[in-house]
């Protein structure tokens, strides 16, 4: 008995493997794009705040205000 134009079971199996590979790539791409953080390298908000203060992007008053906000207990 010949399936898929003479390729037998091998042709059908290769078709299933091909589509499984394509679906797997799509799944990995979607998962990779959806789990990226805003900071890009896993930094916490506190780390970003400290870096901005060290670079001079914010002054001491702004740093202290934001630091207090980050350290305050959440409601």
HELIX and SHEET records of a PDB file:
HELIX    1   1 UNK A    8  UNK A   34  1                                  27    
HELIX    2   2 UNK A   45  UNK A   55  1                                  11    
HELIX    3   3 UNK A   60  UNK A   71  1                                  12    
END                                                                             
